[in-house]
Amino acid sequence: MPLPTIPGVVRASARGLMPSGKQWANVLHCRYAGGASTPGTTEITALDALLVRLWSGSVFGAGQAWLPNCNTAVTLIDITYYVLFGGAPPLIFAHAAAGALATTSLPSEVACVVTHRTGTRGRSYRGRTFLPAPVTSHVSAGGVLIAGDITTTLAQFSGCQSALAAIQWQIGVASYLHSTFADATSFTMDNRFDVIRHRKG
């Protein structure tokens, strides 16, 4: 499906490698100034400085970036920003980051899911981020993600959202079907693992 035209919105595509050597990607959508202004390089640079911290970097409050839960072979290579209004070329920001743990990783196709929820019901108004696989020590009895990771990850997403609001940005859900954007009002995460088959070695 081609990219839609949505005023003020950028598509942020973070990518890196898994221990299998396959690539992982996380796509988020953010809107600048409520859609009343088209963001340029300065605004997107400020967005990137905060958004990258979802995967690597300083914590927001009681949160934690995700890569510290992962094996050192899990990397973040870059984040590419596509402006969905005005036809500007994409901006690519390199990020040489990696997981912090040398212990055994879960299989590369395993993913932990953060759901982005908005004030409107329906699939077009709900987004998901499939985070890379953590190490096996982050699995508790019953084969589920440990509770602490859920708490700190949700705190990191919520903290990022608050920090972005201070510079007129907002994480949300872009509907390519309806060419609309809805602000994320909350983030949720359960302890079950999903499978992303193309990440498998």
Secondary structure, DSSP 8 states (H G I E B T S, - for coil): ------TTEEEEEEEEE-TTS-EEEEEEEEEEGGGTS---HHHHHHHHHHHGGGTSS---TT---SGGGSBTT-EEEEEEEEESSS----EEEEEEEE-SB-S-B--TTEEEEEEEE-SS-SGGGEEEEEE---BGGGEETTTEE-HHHHHHHHHHHHHHHHHHHTTTEEEEEEETTTTEEEE--EEE--S-EEE-GGG--
